[in-house]
Structure formats: C-alpha cells, structure tokens
Amino acid sequence: MEANLDIKIYQAKAQAKKGWASWFLKNGSKKLPGYFYTKQVAIATRNEIIRARNVESAISKHTYDEVSQEVVDRYKKRFEAKKIKYTSFNDAGQAQRFWSKYFTKKPINKITVQDIEEAIDDAFSRRAAKTVKNRWAFLRKVFARAVQTNRAVHDPTSTISLVELIGSSKAMKKPAQKISKSVVDQIVKNAGHYKLVLKFACRTGMRSGEVRALKWQNVDFDSGFVTVDAEFGAAVREDKRLILSKPKTSAAARNIPISDELVKELIAHKLISRYSKENDFVFPNRNGGIMHPNVLNGEVKTVNNKFVLKGAVKPACHKAGVDPIRFHDLRHHYASLQLSRTDVSLIEVARLMGHETSKITEEIYGHWLDGDAKDQSLRARAAI
C-alpha cells in the first residue's frame, strides 16, 4: 500500500526500565511491527521503508517458502490448463527444492545480495554450471513475484550477474568427445542383447529420448529411412510415468537414412520380437513399455568385491576394456563420421542431427573441423 510516510524512531521505555535497550518505529500515530536491539538497525530499517515508500513490503515477514510455493502453484495451474508441458512444471518444483537448502524459512524481504551470492558459490561447487543457470531463472521469478505482491522492497537478484559468478555455461562445457570407430565397434560387440540399440544409435545419431520413443511405424524398410516424430524426455509425471512428447524443436522432427545392413538387422529383430505391431516400440523394456533412460547409459558397480553390470553402454565399455562413455557420445560419434565425409555438407549434417541451424552444429563440433580435415573438406566442396 502506498502511503505518506512520517516515520520516527522511539525508544521502548518499558524495556529500558528492565535494563535492556529497544527501539521501534511509528508512522505518524501508527506503531509499526517489530523491535530493534540497536538504534542503528532501526535507522537503517526506517531509511529502507522511506526509499521503498511502501510500508507493507518493508515490514513483510513472508518467507521464501511461501512465495516460491506460490510460483510453483502458478506453474501447476498453467500445466493443468495445458499451456505448458509437465517438464516445465516439474523443473519449477526441482528448482524450489534446490534453493530451499539456502533460503527455507527465511523472510523473503531479509534475503540479501550477499546471501544469494554465497548460495550460488556453494551450489556451483556441487553442481554443473548449466544446472545452477537453469535453477537461477526460477529464483528470479520468486523475487519478482515478491516485489510484485508487496512482500519484498526490492529484488536482490536484479543486481547479480550470474556469468560473472560462475562463468558462461557454454564456455565451461566440455567439448564433444571424438571416439574412434574401432573403440565404438568394440563397445557394440560387447553390448550383449543391447548390441542392436547401440549400433542403431551409432548409425543414426538419434538422442536417447528419440531412440526410446521410436515405433515400428516410424521405420520405412522400403525407402531405408527412419522418421523421428516423438521423444521421451527425462521428466516423469506425478504418477512416475515417463511422458511421450513431440520432438524438442521443429528441426528435431526429421528423416534419417539408414544403411541396407541396418535395415536387414532391424527386420530380423522385428521378426523375433514379441512386440512387432506398428504401434509397438522398436526398443522396448521387457514388458513392451518405454525403456528407462538409465538403462541405456547403464552402470558398473562393485558389490562384495565383484563387479555388478546393469544396462547397456558402461557395462559394454567395461567388458571391452575401454574408457567408459555415455550413450549420448554415440550421437557424437555419428556426427564425427558425417563431418569426415566430403560429400555431406555442414547444413546436411545439421539436418541429420536435428539441429535448428548449422551454426549449432559448428558450435558443438567446430573443434573437429580444424587443420587438414577442414582444408580438405573445403577443397572438395569449393575448389574450381
């Protein structure tokens, strides 16, 4: 509420008689809530109220928990109205819990720039820069909401530069790992019953969610193309079920050519699969449902001095005796094979990868295009 402010400081006489000092504020004849143990704190609070010219927000005792929950609830309403995906709502809940570690039960109006910077420093020491950056957007919404609803005088996040504190997430991102064909062949060879799905990933460059969402109706054996028109993200619904959604971008919806060899292997796989109807998944779990993303990466752990192998990639690396990689690295391997060819342009590689522009492809894989390989590629395409 806006008001004409005439704020003065008074010493609490009753407390003074008991032997301890205390000050309070009055706006005209109205006493404002709260007592201050030093006159300096009382002066600072009065000045803050005068600067804000808003008594309600200056004396607010609403906590981070209350305001952040309100922001999450707003996400939930938009999700229920089908205006946003569940992943956005789910991310908001994760971000709320992420920052609760630092600000739970704290009055939103008392959280300072220093408090936030210390939280960011600690979070960055524990988590990836990209994670902190994603969570940061939610925290900014919380303080914006607090100011908008008169529960905070100002937004401390507005003066903080995240890039200055943790650096650019792009600059800190590790470059794509280039893996030799011989190493990949060894990994595929040792993948057991996951052999075909790993080989398929190497030969198509499809993302984990795209591979797991692929249905037989999307495989055209006659033309030798696979159509990407859906994906499974990492997020789950409130009932813990994975969500089938459209590709992450319009460019991600694409047709990918596959070799005659891979066509034959897919046909053989379909003939022996219990799930071979057009609407069935090509690579399902044991019950015909969606394969969990953790299965493709797999894990290798030690139990009672024995190795326990679960899933696809990491166990295959362990058996092959090579350094462990991620399932996503098979996508990078596909990109490296395409970029090494002189008859496939950068724009065509971008389309095959599902990138919106060739600039994205160059940003991710540009370090592979240096030196002689780059010169030879250019010569094959541009020499006259």
DARA-V643901 format. One line per field, one symbol per residue. ss: DSSP state (H for helix, E for strand, C for the rest). burial: + if it has 24 or more other C-alpha atoms within 12 Angstrom, else -. A space follows every 50 residues. Layout:
ss: ???
burial: ???
This chain:
ss: CECCCCEEEEECHHHHHCCCCCEEEEECCEECCCCECCHHHHHHHHHHHH HHCEHHHHCCCCEHHHHHHHHHHHHHHHHHCCCCCHHHHHHHHHHHHHHH HHHCCCEHHHCCHHHHHHHHHHHHHHCCHHHHHHHHHHHHHHHHHHHHCC CCCCCHHHHCCHHHHHCCHHHHCCCCCCCCHHHHHHHHHCCHHHHHHHHH HHHHCCCHHHHHHCEHHHEECCCCEEEECCEEEEEECCCCCEEEECCCCH HHCEEEECCHHHHHHHHHHHHHCCCCCCCCECCCCCCCCCCCHHHHHCEE EEECCEEEEECCHHHHHHHHCCCCCCCHHHHHHHHHHHHCCCCCCHHHHH HHHCCCCHHHHHHHHHHHCCHHHHHHHHHHHHCC
burial: ----+-++++-+---------++++++----+--++-----++-++-+++ -+++++++++++++++++++++--++--------++++++++++++-+++ -++---++++++---++-++--++----+++++++++++++++++++-++ +++++++----+---+---------++++---+++++++++--+++++++ ++++++++++++++++-++++---+++++++++++------++++-++-- -+++++++---++--+--++---------++++++---+++++-+++++- ---------++++++++++----+++++++++++++++++----++-+++ +++++-----++-++--++----+--+-------
